Amino acid sequence: MNAALAFAAGFLWLIAANLIGMFPSKDYHWSNAYKLVAVGLPILIWIALANGLIWAGVFLAAAGSVLRWPLLHAWRWLKQFIA
């Protein structure tokens, strides 16, 4: 039951993220991206604990396809500190 609820929460998050992305925004969706990340990280941890790391990776890839610009900016920010 817990695993099914984790998947349901993940699917609802993905649907909500896609719907939010369809509406116009003055700040290019950055405020919405922060909110989605704040809600999505606990769901990712929940999926990892309930279903395993492989399914958490699948959810992370799906979330990364929705939030690709914040992911790209985070990657660039990390590269600054590494290099």
PDB file with SEQRES, HELIX, SHEET and CRYST1 records, atoms N, CA, C and O in Angstrom:
SEQRES   1 A   83  MET ASN ALA ALA LEU ALA PHE ALA ALA GLY PHE LEU TRP          
SEQRES   2 A   83  LEU ILE ALA ALA ASN LEU ILE GLY MET PHE PRO SER LYS          
SEQRES   3 A   83  ASP TYR HIS TRP SER ASN ALA TYR LYS LEU VAL ALA VAL          
SEQRES   4 A   83  GLY LEU PRO ILE LEU ILE TRP ILE ALA LEU ALA ASN GLY          
SEQRES   5 A   83  LEU ILE TRP ALA GLY VAL PHE LEU ALA ALA ALA GLY SER          
SEQRES   6 A   83  VAL LEU ARG TRP PRO LEU LEU HIS ALA TRP ARG TRP LEU          
SEQRES   7 A   83  LYS GLN PHE ILE ALA                                          
HELIX    1 AA1 ASN A    2  MET A   22  1                                  21    
HELIX    2 AA2 TRP A   30  ASN A   51  1                                  22    
HELIX    3 AA3 LEU A   53  VAL A   66  1                                  14    
HELIX    4 AA4 ARG A   68  ILE A   82  1                                  15    
CRYST1    1.000    1.000    1.000  90.00  90.00  90.00 P 1           1          
ATOM      1  N   MET A   1       0.814  -1.196   0.000  1.00  0.00           N  
ATOM      2  CA  MET A   1       0.000   0.000   0.000  1.00  0.00           C  
ATOM      3  C   MET A   1       0.858   1.260   0.000  1.00  0.00           C  
ATOM      4  O   MET A   1       0.562   2.217  -0.716  1.00  0.00           O  
ATOM      5  N   ASN A   2       1.924   1.262   0.805  1.00  0.00           N  
ATOM      6  CA  ASN A   2       2.803   2.418   0.881  1.00  0.00           C  
ATOM      7  C   ASN A   2       3.510   2.666  -0.447  1.00  0.00           C  
ATOM      8  O   ASN A   2       3.701   3.813  -0.853  1.00  0.00           O  
ATOM      9  N   ALA A   3       3.894   1.590  -1.116  1.00  0.00           N  
ATOM     10  CA  ALA A   3       4.567   1.734  -2.408  1.00  0.00           C  
ATOM     11  C   ALA A   3       3.614   2.303  -3.460  1.00  0.00           C  
ATOM     12  O   ALA A   3       4.014   3.126  -4.284  1.00  0.00           O  
ATOM     13  N   ALA A   4       2.377   1.872  -3.430  1.00  0.00           N  
ATOM     14  CA  ALA A   4       1.397   2.392  -4.388  1.00  0.00           C  
ATOM     15  C   ALA A   4       1.098   3.866  -4.126  1.00  0.00           C  
ATOM     16  O   ALA A   4       0.909   4.633  -5.070  1.00  0.00           O  
ATOM     17  N   LEU A   5       1.055   4.269  -2.869  1.00  0.00           N  
ATOM     18  CA  LEU A   5       0.827   5.681  -2.548  1.00  0.00           C  
ATOM     19  C   LEU A   5       1.998   6.543  -2.984  1.00  0.00           C  
ATOM     20  O   LEU A   5       1.808   7.674  -3.434  1.00  0.00           O  
ATOM     21  N   ALA A   6       3.200   6.018  -2.854  1.00  0.00           N  
ATOM     22  CA  ALA A   6       4.374   6.769  -3.297  1.00  0.00           C  
ATOM     23  C   ALA A   6       4.331   6.975  -4.807  1.00  0.00           C  
ATOM     24  O   ALA A   6       4.610   8.072  -5.293  1.00  0.00           O  
ATOM     25  N   PHE A   7       3.984   5.927  -5.549  1.00  0.00           N  
ATOM     26  CA  PHE A   7       3.853   6.068  -6.999  1.00  0.00           C  
ATOM     27  C   PHE A   7       2.742   7.049  -7.361  1.00  0.00           C  
ATOM     28  O   PHE A   7       2.902   7.863  -8.271  1.00  0.00           O  
ATOM     29  N   ALA A   8       1.626   6.974  -6.655  1.00  0.00           N  
ATOM     30  CA  ALA A   8       0.508   7.881  -6.937  1.00  0.00           C  
ATOM     31  C   ALA A   8       0.912   9.328  -6.690  1.00  0.00           C  
ATOM     32  O   ALA A   8       0.565  10.212  -7.473  1.00  0.00           O  
ATOM     33  N   ALA A   9       1.644   9.574  -5.602  1.00  0.00           N  
ATOM     34  CA  ALA A   9       2.110  10.929  -5.314  1.00  0.00           C  
ATOM     35  C   ALA A   9       3.076  11.402  -6.400  1.00  0.00           C  
ATOM     36  O   ALA A   9       3.035  12.563  -6.809  1.00  0.00           O  
ATOM     37  N   GLY A  10       3.935  10.510  -6.862  1.00  0.00           N  
ATOM     38  CA  GLY A  10       4.863  10.866  -7.934  1.00  0.00           C  
ATOM     39  C   GLY A  10       4.146  11.190  -9.238  1.00  0.00           C  
ATOM     40  O   GLY A  10       4.488  12.155  -9.920  1.00  0.00           O  
ATOM     41  N   PHE A  11       3.157  10.382  -9.578  1.00  0.00           N  
ATOM     42  CA  PHE A  11       2.403  10.644 -10.809  1.00  0.00           C  
ATOM     43  C   PHE A  11       1.601  11.938 -10.708  1.00  0.00           C  
ATOM     44  O   PHE A  11       1.514  12.691 -11.678  1.00  0.00           O  
ATOM     45  N   LEU A  12       1.014  12.200  -9.540  1.00  0.00           N  
ATOM     46  CA  LEU A  12       0.293  13.454  -9.355  1.00  0.00           C  
ATOM     47  C   LEU A  12       1.233  14.653  -9.465  1.00  0.00           C  
ATOM     48  O   LEU A  12       0.874  15.684 -10.033  1.00  0.00           O  
ATOM     49  N   TRP A  13       2.440  14.507  -8.916  1.00  0.00           N  
ATOM     50  CA  TRP A  13       3.424  15.586  -9.024  1.00  0.00           C  
ATOM     51  C   TRP A  13       3.787  15.831 -10.484  1.00  0.00           C  
ATOM     52  O   TRP A  13       3.881  16.981 -10.913  1.00  0.00           O  
ATOM     53  N   LEU A  14       3.991  14.772 -11.245  1.00  0.00           N  
ATOM     54  CA  LEU A  14       4.335  14.923 -12.661  1.00  0.00           C  
ATOM     55  C   LEU A  14       3.198  15.576 -13.446  1.00  0.00           C  
ATOM     56  O   LEU A  14       3.444  16.428 -14.300  1.00  0.00           O  
ATOM     57  N   ILE A  15       1.969  15.185 -13.164  1.00  0.00           N  
ATOM     58  CA  ILE A  15       0.826  15.798 -13.851  1.00  0.00           C  
ATOM     59  C   ILE A  15       0.714  17.271 -13.480  1.00  0.00           C  
ATOM     60  O   ILE A  15       0.505  18.119 -14.348  1.00  0.00           O  
ATOM     61  N   ALA A  16       0.853  17.576 -12.186  1.00  0.00           N  
ATOM     62  CA  ALA A  16       0.772  18.976 -11.750  1.00  0.00           C  
ATOM     63  C   ALA A  16       1.897  19.804 -12.362  1.00  0.00           C  
ATOM     64  O   ALA A  16       1.671  20.942 -12.774  1.00  0.00           O  
ATOM     65  N   ALA A  17       3.095  19.255 -12.428  1.00  0.00           N  
ATOM     66  CA  ALA A  17       4.223  19.988 -13.010  1.00  0.00           C  
ATOM     67  C   ALA A  17       3.985  20.270 -14.487  1.00  0.00           C  
ATOM     68  O   ALA A  17       4.298  21.359 -14.967  1.00  0.00           O  
ATOM     69  N   ASN A  18       3.446  19.318 -15.198  1.00  0.00           N  
ATOM     70  CA  ASN A  18       3.152  19.546 -16.613  1.00  0.00           C  
ATOM     71  C   ASN A  18       2.038  20.563 -16.806  1.00  0.00           C  
ATOM     72  O   ASN A  18       2.107  21.389 -17.716  1.00  0.00           O  
ATOM     73  N   LEU A  19       1.019  20.516 -15.969  1.00  0.00           N  
ATOM     74  CA  LEU A  19      -0.064  21.497 -16.065  1.00  0.00           C  
ATOM     75  C   LEU A  19       0.433  22.897 -15.729  1.00  0.00           C  
ATOM     76  O   LEU A  19       0.056  23.861 -16.395  1.00  0.00           O  
ATOM     77  N   ILE A  20       1.265  23.022 -14.715  1.00  0.00           N  
ATOM     78  CA  ILE A  20       1.827  24.325 -14.355  1.00  0.00           C  
ATOM     79  C   ILE A  20       2.677  24.864 -15.501  1.00  0.00           C  
ATOM     80  O   ILE A  20       2.668  26.064 -15.772  1.00  0.00           O  
ATOM     81  N   GLY A  21       3.399  23.993 -16.162  1.00  0.00           N  
ATOM     82  CA  GLY A  21       4.237  24.414 -17.278  1.00  0.00           C  
ATOM     83  C   GLY A  21       3.461  24.893 -18.491  1.00  0.00           C  
ATOM     84  O   GLY A  21       4.008  25.607 -19.331  1.00  0.00           O  
ATOM     85  N   MET A  22       2.200  24.513 -18.595  1.00  0.00           N  
ATOM     86  CA  MET A  22       1.398  24.922 -19.743  1.00  0.00           C  
ATOM     87  C   MET A  22       0.862  26.343 -19.626  1.00  0.00           C  
ATOM     88  O   MET A  22       0.536  26.968 -20.635  1.00  0.00           O  
ATOM     89  N   PHE A  23       0.768  26.856 -18.400  1.00  0.00           N  
ATOM     90  CA  PHE A  23       0.223  28.194 -18.205  1.00  0.00           C  
ATOM     91  C   PHE A  23       1.313  29.241 -18.335  1.00  0.00           C  
ATOM     92  O   PHE A  23       2.460  28.991 -17.964  1.00  0.00           O  
ATOM     93  N   PRO A  24       0.966  30.422 -18.864  1.00  0.00           N  
ATOM     94  CA  PRO A  24       1.974  31.473 -18.987  1.00  0.00           C  
ATOM     95  C   PRO A  24       2.393  32.009 -17.617  1.00  0.00           C  
ATOM     96  O   PRO A  24       1.624  31.994 -16.656  1.00  0.00           O  
ATOM     97  N   SER A  25       3.634  32.480 -17.565  1.00  0.00           N  
ATOM     98  CA  SER A  25       4.171  33.006 -16.321  1.00  0.00           C  
ATOM     99  C   SER A  25       5.081  34.184 -16.618  1.00  0.00           C  
ATOM    100  O   SER A  25       5.805  34.175 -17.614  1.00  0.00           O  
ATOM    101  N   LYS A  26       5.050  35.197 -15.762  1.00  0.00           N  
ATOM    102  CA  LYS A  26       5.866  36.386 -15.986  1.00  0.00           C  
ATOM    103  C   LYS A  26       7.334  36.171 -15.642  1.00  0.00           C  
ATOM    104  O   LYS A  26       8.209  36.812 -16.223  1.00  0.00           O  
ATOM    105  N   ASP A  27       7.606  35.273 -14.702  1.00  0.00           N  
ATOM    106  CA  ASP A  27       8.991  35.041 -14.292  1.00  0.00           C  
ATOM    107  C   ASP A  27       9.566  33.751 -14.901  1.00  0.00           C  
ATOM    108  O   ASP A  27      10.495  33.157 -14.354  1.00  0.00           O  
ATOM    109  N   TYR A  28       9.007  33.336 -16.026  1.00  0.00           N  
ATOM    110  CA  TYR A  28       9.463  32.144 -16.758  1.00  0.00           C  
ATOM    111  C   TYR A  28       9.422  30.885 -15.886  1.00  0.00           C  
ATOM    112  O   TYR A  28      10.269  30.002 -16.020  1.00  0.00           O  
ATOM    113  N   HIS A  29       8.448  30.813 -15.006  1.00  0.00           N  
ATOM    114  CA  HIS A  29       8.164  29.631 -14.183  1.00  0.00           C  
ATOM    115  C   HIS A  29       9.190  29.367 -13.098  1.00  0.00           C  
ATOM    116  O   HIS A  29       9.178  28.278 -12.524  1.00  0.00           O  
ATOM    117  N   TRP A  30      10.071  30.294 -12.787  1.00  0.00           N  
ATOM    118  CA  TRP A  30      11.085  30.023 -11.764  1.00  0.00           C  
ATOM    119  C   TRP A  30      10.467  29.887 -10.381  1.00  0.00           C  
ATOM    120  O   TRP A  30      10.883  29.020  -9.613  1.00  0.00           O  
ATOM    121  N   SER A  31       9.489  30.717 -10.042  1.00  0.00           N  
ATOM    122  CA  SER A  31       8.860  30.589  -8.719  1.00  0.00           C  
ATOM    123  C   SER A  31       8.131  29.255  -8.595  1.00  0.00           C  
ATOM    124  O   SER A  31       8.135  28.635  -7.532  1.00  0.00           O  
ATOM    125  N   ASN A  32       7.512  28.822  -9.675  1.00  0.00           N  
ATOM    126  CA  ASN A  32       6.845  27.520  -9.664  1.00  0.00           C  
ATOM    127  C   ASN A  32       7.859  26.384  -9.589  1.00  0.00           C  
ATOM    128  O   ASN A  32       7.596  25.361  -8.956  1.00  0.00           O  
ATOM    129  N   ALA A  33       9.011  26.551 -10.225  1.00  0.00           N  
ATOM    130  CA  ALA A  33      10.037  25.513 -10.187  1.00  0.00           C  
ATOM    131  C   ALA A  33      10.550  25.314  -8.768  1.00  0.00           C  
ATOM    132  O   ALA A  33      10.780  24.180  -8.349  1.00  0.00           O  
ATOM    133  N   TYR A  34      10.734  26.406  -8.020  1.00  0.00           N  
ATOM    134  CA  TYR A  34      11.176  26.283  -6.631  1.00  0.00           C  
ATOM    135  C   TYR A  34      10.155  25.518  -5.796  1.00  0.00           C  
ATOM    136  O   TYR A  34      10.522  24.680  -4.972  1.00  0.00           O  
ATOM    137  N   LYS A  35       8.882  25.806  -6.010  1.00  0.00           N  
ATOM    138  CA  LYS A  35       7.828  25.102  -5.274  1.00  0.00           C  
ATOM    139  C   LYS A  35       7.775  23.631  -5.666  1.00  0.00           C  
ATOM    140  O   LYS A  35       7.599  22.762  -4.811  1.00  0.00           O  
ATOM    141  N   LEU A  36       7.926  23.355  -6.946  1.00  0.00           N  
ATOM    142  CA  LEU A  36       7.895  21.964  -7.401  1.00  0.00           C  
ATOM    143  C   LEU A  36       9.076  21.167  -6.858  1.00  0.00           C  
ATOM    144  O   LEU A  36       8.924  19.998  -6.502  1.00  0.00           O  
ATOM    145  N   VAL A  37      10.237  21.783  -6.793  1.00  0.00           N  
ATOM    146  CA  VAL A  37      11.401  21.101  -6.224  1.00  0.00           C  
ATOM    147  C   VAL A  37      11.187  20.845  -4.735  1.00  0.00           C  
ATOM    148  O   VAL A  37      11.528  19.774  -4.232  1.00  0.00           O  
ATOM    149  N   ALA A  38      10.621  21.829  -4.029  1.00  0.00           N  
ATOM    150  CA  ALA A  38      10.379  21.671  -2.592  1.00  0.00           C  
ATOM    151  C   ALA A  38       9.389  20.546  -2.301  1.00  0.00           C  
ATOM    152  O   ALA A  38       9.497  19.881  -1.270  1.00  0.00           O  
ATOM    153  N   VAL A  39       8.438  20.327  -3.185  1.00  0.00           N  
ATOM    154  CA  VAL A  39       7.474  19.243  -2.998  1.00  0.00           C  
ATOM    155  C   VAL A  39       8.013  17.936  -3.579  1.00  0.00           C  
ATOM    156  O   VAL A  39       7.732  16.860  -3.051  1.00  0.00           O  
ATOM    157  N   GLY A  40       8.783  18.025  -4.660  1.00  0.00           N  
ATOM    158  CA  GLY A  40       9.247  16.825  -5.350  1.00  0.00           C  
ATOM    159  C   GLY A  40      10.346  16.059  -4.631  1.00  0.00           C  
ATOM    160  O   GLY A  40      10.411  14.835  -4.738  1.00  0.00           O  
ATOM    161  N   LEU A  41      11.207  16.752  -3.904  1.00  0.00           N  
ATOM    162  CA  LEU A  41      12.292  16.045  -3.202  1.00  0.00           C  
ATOM    163  C   LEU A  41      11.784  15.080  -2.131  1.00  0.00           C  
ATOM    164  O   LEU A  41      12.270  13.951  -2.069  1.00  0.00           O  
ATOM    165  N   PRO A  42      10.827  15.475  -1.284  1.00  0.00           N  
ATOM    166  CA  PRO A  42      10.296  14.471  -0.347  1.00  0.00           C  
ATOM    167  C   PRO A  42       9.599  13.305  -1.047  1.00  0.00           C  
ATOM    168  O   PRO A  42       9.663  12.169  -0.576  1.00  0.00           O  
ATOM    169  N   ILE A  43       8.938  13.582  -2.160  1.00  0.00           N  
ATOM    170  CA  ILE A  43       8.302  12.495  -2.909  1.00  0.00           C  
ATOM    171  C   ILE A  43       9.372  11.565  -3.472  1.00  0.00           C  
ATOM    172  O   ILE A  43       9.198  10.346  -3.457  1.00  0.00           O  
ATOM    173  N   LEU A  44      10.472  12.121  -3.968  1.00  0.00           N  
ATOM    174  CA  LEU A  44      11.576  11.301  -4.472  1.00  0.00           C  
ATOM    175  C   LEU A  44      12.140  10.410  -3.370  1.00  0.00           C  
ATOM    176  O   LEU A  44      12.396   9.228  -3.599  1.00  0.00           O  
ATOM    177  N   ILE A  45      12.332  10.963  -2.189  1.00  0.00           N  
ATOM    178  CA  ILE A  45      12.844  10.168  -1.066  1.00  0.00           C  
ATOM    179  C   ILE A  45      11.836   9.095  -0.674  1.00  0.00           C  
ATOM    180  O   ILE A  45      12.217   7.968  -0.359  1.00  0.00           O  
ATOM    181  N   TRP A  46      10.563   9.438  -0.692  1.00  0.00           N  
ATOM    182  CA  TRP A  46       9.514   8.472  -0.363  1.00  0.00           C  
ATOM    183  C   TRP A  46       9.508   7.323  -1.365  1.00  0.00           C  
ATOM    184  O   TRP A  46       9.401   6.158  -0.980  1.00  0.00           O  
ATOM    185  N   ILE A  47       9.623   7.647  -2.639  1.00  0.00           N  
ATOM    186  CA  ILE A  47       9.656   6.598  -3.664  1.00  0.00           C  
ATOM    187  C   ILE A  47      10.894   5.725  -3.482  1.00  0.00           C  
ATOM    188  O   ILE A  47      10.821   4.506  -3.640  1.00  0.00           O  
ATOM    189  N   ALA A  48      12.030   6.339  -3.153  1.00  0.00           N  
ATOM    190  CA  ALA A  48      13.255   5.564  -2.952  1.00  0.00           C  
ATOM    191  C   ALA A  48      13.122   4.615  -1.761  1.00  0.00           C  
ATOM    192  O   ALA A  48      13.565   3.469  -1.829  1.00  0.00           O  
ATOM    193  N   LEU A  49      12.524   5.078  -0.690  1.00  0.00           N  
ATOM    194  CA  LEU A  49      12.377   4.232   0.495  1.00  0.00           C  
ATOM    195  C   LEU A  49      11.338   3.133   0.281  1.00  0.00           C  
ATOM    196  O   LEU A  49      11.514   2.010   0.752  1.00  0.00           O  
ATOM    197  N   ALA A  50      10.266   3.452  -0.423  1.00  0.00           N  
ATOM    198  CA  ALA A  50       9.184   2.484  -0.586  1.00  0.00           C  
ATOM    199  C   ALA A  50       9.423   1.502  -1.724  1.00  0.00           C  
ATOM    200  O   ALA A  50       9.016   0.344  -1.634  1.00  0.00           O  
ATOM    201  N   ASN A  51      10.083   1.952  -2.807  1.00  0.00           N  
ATOM    202  CA  ASN A  51      10.173   1.126  -4.011  1.00  0.00           C  
ATOM    203  C   ASN A  51      11.597   0.808  -4.447  1.00  0.00           C  
ATOM    204  O   ASN A  51      11.793  -0.067  -5.290  1.00  0.00           O  
ATOM    205  N   GLY A  52      12.573   1.478  -3.908  1.00  0.00           N  
ATOM    206  CA  GLY A  52      13.952   1.201  -4.283  1.00  0.00           C  
ATOM    207  C   GLY A  52      14.551   2.304  -5.138  1.00  0.00           C  
ATOM    208  O   GLY A  52      13.860   3.196  -5.630  1.00  0.00           O  
ATOM    209  N   LEU A  53      15.859   2.208  -5.293  1.00  0.00           N  
ATOM    210  CA  LEU A  53      16.605   3.252  -5.989  1.00  0.00           C  
ATOM    211  C   LEU A  53      16.351   3.276  -7.493  1.00  0.00           C  
ATOM    212  O   LEU A  53      16.453   4.334  -8.115  1.00  0.00           O  
ATOM    213  N   ILE A  54      16.025   2.143  -8.080  1.00  0.00           N  
ATOM    214  CA  ILE A  54      15.777   2.123  -9.526  1.00  0.00           C  
ATOM    215  C   ILE A  54      14.534   2.950  -9.858  1.00  0.00           C  
ATOM    216  O   ILE A  54      14.554   3.753 -10.791  1.00  0.00           O  
ATOM    217  N   TRP A  55      13.450   2.755  -9.095  1.00  0.00           N  
ATOM    218  CA  TRP A  55      12.236   3.528  -9.346  1.00  0.00           C  
ATOM    219  C   TRP A  55      12.420   4.991  -8.978  1.00  0.00           C  
ATOM    220  O   TRP A  55      11.825   5.871  -9.600  1.00  0.00           O  
ATOM    221  N   ALA A  56      13.238   5.252  -7.973  1.00  0.00           N  
ATOM    222  CA  ALA A  56      13.548   6.648  -7.649  1.00  0.00           C  
ATOM    223  C   ALA A  56      14.324   7.290  -8.793  1.00  0.00           C  
ATOM    224  O   ALA A  56      14.115   8.465  -9.096  1.00  0.00           O  
ATOM    225  N   GLY A  57      15.205   6.543  -9.423  1.00  0.00           N  
ATOM    226  CA  GLY A  57      15.926   7.056 -10.591  1.00  0.00           C  
ATOM    227  C   GLY A  57      15.002   7.319 -11.765  1.00  0.00           C  
ATOM    228  O   GLY A  57      15.190   8.287 -12.502  1.00  0.00           O  
ATOM    229  N   VAL A  58      14.006   6.462 -11.941  1.00  0.00           N  
ATOM    230  CA  VAL A  58      13.021   6.676 -13.012  1.00  0.00           C  
ATOM    231  C   VAL A  58      12.229   7.954 -12.741  1.00  0.00           C  
ATOM    232  O   VAL A  58      11.999   8.755 -13.646  1.00  0.00           O  
ATOM    233  N   PHE A  59      11.816   8.136 -11.489  1.00  0.00           N  
ATOM    234  CA  PHE A  59      11.088   9.364 -11.141  1.00  0.00           C  
ATOM    235  C   PHE A  59      11.992  10.584 -11.286  1.00  0.00           C  
ATOM    236  O   PHE A  59      11.540  11.631 -11.748  1.00  0.00           O  
ATOM    237  N   LEU A  60      13.250  10.465 -10.903  1.00  0.00           N  
ATOM    238  CA  LEU A  60      14.183  11.578 -11.038  1.00  0.00           C  
ATOM    239  C   LEU A  60      14.387  11.952 -12.501  1.00  0.00           C  
ATOM    240  O   LEU A  60      14.467  13.136 -12.828  1.00  0.00           O  
ATOM    241  N   ALA A  61      14.472  10.966 -13.382  1.00  0.00           N  
ATOM    242  CA  ALA A  61      14.604  11.249 -14.813  1.00  0.00           C  
ATOM    243  C   ALA A  61      13.340  11.922 -15.358  1.00  0.00           C  
ATOM    244  O   ALA A  61      13.427  12.851 -16.160  1.00  0.00           O  
ATOM    245  N   ALA A  62      12.174  11.454 -14.924  1.00  0.00           N  
ATOM    246  CA  ALA A  62      10.930  12.084 -15.369  1.00  0.00           C  
ATOM    247  C   ALA A  62      10.814  13.511 -14.839  1.00  0.00           C  
ATOM    248  O   ALA A  62      10.391  14.412 -15.564  1.00  0.00           O  
ATOM    249  N   ALA A  63      11.185  13.716 -13.588  1.00  0.00           N  
ATOM    250  CA  ALA A  63      11.148  15.066 -13.014  1.00  0.00           C  
ATOM    251  C   ALA A  63      12.183  15.961 -13.682  1.00  0.00           C  
ATOM    252  O   ALA A  63      11.941  17.151 -13.885  1.00  0.00           O  
ATOM    253  N   GLY A  64      13.329  15.396 -14.023  1.00  0.00           N  
ATOM    254  CA  GLY A  64      14.356  16.170 -14.719  1.00  0.00           C  
ATOM    255  C   GLY A  64      13.922  16.586 -16.110  1.00  0.00           C  
ATOM    256  O   GLY A  64      14.350  17.628 -16.605  1.00  0.00           O  
ATOM    257  N   SER A  65      13.080  15.788 -16.747  1.00  0.00           N  
ATOM    258  CA  SER A  65      12.597  16.181 -18.066  1.00  0.00           C  
ATOM    259  C   SER A  65      11.599  17.330 -17.965  1.00  0.00           C  
ATOM    260  O   SER A  65      11.473  18.125 -18.897  1.00  0.00           O  
ATOM    261  N   VAL A  66      10.894  17.423 -16.846  1.00  0.00           N  
ATOM    262  CA  VAL A  66       9.959  18.521 -16.643  1.00  0.00           C  
ATOM    263  C   VAL A  66      10.707  19.777 -16.189  1.00  0.00           C  
ATOM    264  O   VAL A  66      10.433  20.875 -16.675  1.00  0.00           O  
ATOM    265  N   LEU A  67      11.633  19.616 -15.273  1.00  0.00           N  
ATOM    266  CA  LEU A  67      12.386  20.741 -14.701  1.00  0.00           C  
ATOM    267  C   LEU A  67      13.788  20.805 -15.289  1.00  0.00           C  
ATOM    268  O   LEU A  67      14.770  20.835 -14.546  1.00  0.00           O  
ATOM    269  N   ARG A  68      13.891  20.826 -16.600  1.00  0.00           N  
ATOM    270  CA  ARG A  68      15.207  20.744 -17.225  1.00  0.00           C  
ATOM    271  C   ARG A  68      16.042  22.004 -17.038  1.00  0.00           C  
ATOM    272  O   ARG A  68      17.262  21.896 -16.911  1.00  0.00           O  
ATOM    273  N   TRP A  69      15.444  23.196 -17.014  1.00  0.00           N  
ATOM    274  CA  TRP A  69      16.249  24.410 -16.853  1.00  0.00           C  
ATOM    275  C   TRP A  69      16.798  24.556 -15.441  1.00  0.00           C  
ATOM    276  O   TRP A  69      17.972  24.897 -15.295  1.00  0.00           O  
ATOM    277  N   PRO A  70      16.019  24.318 -14.398  1.00  0.00           N  
ATOM    278  CA  PRO A  70      16.636  24.342 -13.068  1.00  0.00           C  
ATOM    279  C   PRO A  70      17.720  23.283 -12.910  1.00  0.00           C  
ATOM    280  O   PRO A  70      18.717  23.508 -12.224  1.00  0.00           O  
ATOM    281  N   LEU A  71      17.529  22.134 -13.540  1.00  0.00           N  
ATOM    282  CA  LEU A  71      18.542  21.089 -13.488  1.00  0.00           C  
ATOM    283  C   LEU A  71      19.815  21.514 -14.215  1.00  0.00           C  
ATOM    284  O   LEU A  71      20.919  21.242 -13.743  1.00  0.00           O  
ATOM    285  N   LEU A  72      19.669  22.175 -15.350  1.00  0.00           N  
ATOM    286  CA  LEU A  72      20.827  22.674 -16.084  1.00  0.00           C  
ATOM    287  C   LEU A  72      21.572  23.747 -15.295  1.00  0.00           C  
ATOM    288  O   LEU A  72      22.802  23.745 -15.246  1.00  0.00           O  
ATOM    289  N   HIS A  73      20.839  24.646 -14.688  1.00  0.00           N  
ATOM    290  CA  HIS A  73      21.483  25.693 -13.887  1.00  0.00           C  
ATOM    291  C   HIS A  73      22.163  25.108 -12.658  1.00  0.00           C  
ATOM    292  O   HIS A  73      23.238  25.573 -12.279  1.00  0.00           O  
ATOM    293  N   ALA A  74      21.572  24.107 -12.030  1.00  0.00           N  
ATOM    294  CA  ALA A  74      22.218  23.444 -10.894  1.00  0.00           C  
ATOM    295  C   ALA A  74      23.495  22.744 -11.339  1.00  0.00           C  
ATOM    296  O   ALA A  74      24.496  22.770 -10.622  1.00  0.00           O  
ATOM    297  N   TRP A  75      23.472  22.117 -12.514  1.00  0.00           N  
ATOM    298  CA  TRP A  75      24.661  21.456 -13.046  1.00  0.00           C  
ATOM    299  C   TRP A  75      25.784  22.461 -13.299  1.00  0.00           C  
ATOM    300  O   TRP A  75      26.939  22.199 -12.964  1.00  0.00           O  
ATOM    301  N   ARG A  76      25.448  23.608 -13.886  1.00  0.00           N  
ATOM    302  CA  ARG A  76      26.453  24.644 -14.139  1.00  0.00           C  
ATOM    303  C   ARG A  76      27.008  25.187 -12.829  1.00  0.00           C  
ATOM    304  O   ARG A  76      28.207  25.447 -12.727  1.00  0.00           O  
ATOM    305  N   TRP A  77      26.150  25.362 -11.827  1.00  0.00           N  
ATOM    306  CA  TRP A  77      26.581  25.859 -10.535  1.00  0.00           C  
ATOM    307  C   TRP A  77      27.534  24.883  -9.860  1.00  0.00           C  
ATOM    308  O   TRP A  77      28.526  25.298  -9.260  1.00  0.00           O  
ATOM    309  N   LEU A  78      27.241  23.582  -9.952  1.00  0.00           N  
ATOM    310  CA  LEU A  78      28.127  22.579  -9.381  1.00  0.00           C  
ATOM    311  C   LEU A  78      29.461  22.514 -10.129  1.00  0.00           C  
ATOM    312  O   LEU A  78      30.508  22.309  -9.516  1.00  0.00           O  
ATOM    313  N   LYS A  79      29.421  22.690 -11.455  1.00  0.00           N  
ATOM    314  CA  LYS A  79      30.657  22.657 -12.239  1.00  0.00           C  
ATOM    315  C   LYS A  79      31.588  23.795 -11.868  1.00  0.00           C  
ATOM    316  O   LYS A  79      32.805  23.640 -11.966  1.00  0.00           O  
ATOM    317  N   GLN A  80      31.057  24.933 -11.447  1.00  0.00           N  
ATOM    318  CA  GLN A  80      31.890  26.041 -11.021  1.00  0.00           C  
ATOM    319  C   GLN A  80      32.726  25.668  -9.809  1.00  0.00           C  
ATOM    320  O   GLN A  80      33.896  26.040  -9.722  1.00  0.00           O  
ATOM    321  N   PHE A  81      32.140  24.943  -8.880  1.00  0.00           N  
ATOM    322  CA  PHE A  81      32.854  24.588  -7.664  1.00  0.00           C  
ATOM    323  C   PHE A  81      33.811  23.431  -7.885  1.00  0.00           C  
ATOM    324  O   PHE A  81      34.830  23.340  -7.200  1.00  0.00           O  
ATOM    325  N   ILE A  82      33.514  22.563  -8.807  1.00  0.00           N  
ATOM    326  CA  ILE A  82      34.384  21.406  -9.068  1.00  0.00           C  
ATOM    327  C   ILE A  82      35.612  21.842  -9.872  1.00  0.00           C  
ATOM    328  O   ILE A  82      36.730  21.424  -9.571  1.00  0.00           O  
ATOM    329  N   ALA A  83      35.409  22.674 -10.887  1.00  0.00           N  
ATOM    330  CA  ALA A  83      36.516  23.057 -11.756  1.00  0.00           C  
ATOM    331  C   ALA A  83      37.260  24.275 -11.257  1.00  0.00           C  
ATOM    332  O   ALA A  83      38.221  24.715 -11.890  1.00  0.00           O  
TER     333      ALA A  83                                                      
END                                                                             
